[in-house]
């Protein structure tokens, strides 16, 4: 597994070795001992799968308590995946990283606890799988506005196709740099 650093030190892209032949391909997507040695000494407690149609934008989601680290991969289609650093003590607080994940590049994105996460579906549809380090806790779930001017995320939106948002994401909050306790210490 190749580790690719991003602009935020703790966020990593993982690129597996893909073995291809005339029958198809094989790749290892996760190995606990390797992950703990090279990425983070954590355990995954929950795995999720979302299926979304083209133009869907999910996020930017985070849990104010029980924060979740996530290992994200796409098994069908292509997404533009974005994470925002919400750790007040981090030198990259309020900064974001965006990357393409697809069934073709087989890359995975490691996002440690303390980040908001969202993605935009580029292809006709996409299946996104992600392992989480803590359980989903709807009572602690929050959303940041996907197009917040302070964050200034450069989403690769499809022309003449406004993003499809859930009611929760339509009611999301703006990012605020000086609100103590709203994010993570």
Secondary structure as UniProt FT lines:
FT   STRAND          2..5
FT   TURN            9..10
FT   STRAND          12..15
FT   STRAND          18..21
FT   TURN            22..23
FT   STRAND          24..27
FT   HELIX           32..38
FT   STRAND          46..53
FT   TURN            54..55
FT   STRAND          56..63
FT   STRAND          70..76
FT   STRAND          78..85
FT   TURN            88..89
FT   TURN            91..94
FT   STRAND          96..102
FT   TURN            103..105
FT   STRAND          108..111
FT   STRAND          115..121
FT   STRAND          125..132
FT   HELIX           138..140
FT   STRAND          141..144
FT   TURN            146..147
FT   TURN            149..151
FT   TURN            159..160
FT   HELIX           167..170
FT   TURN            177..178
FT   TURN            180..182
//
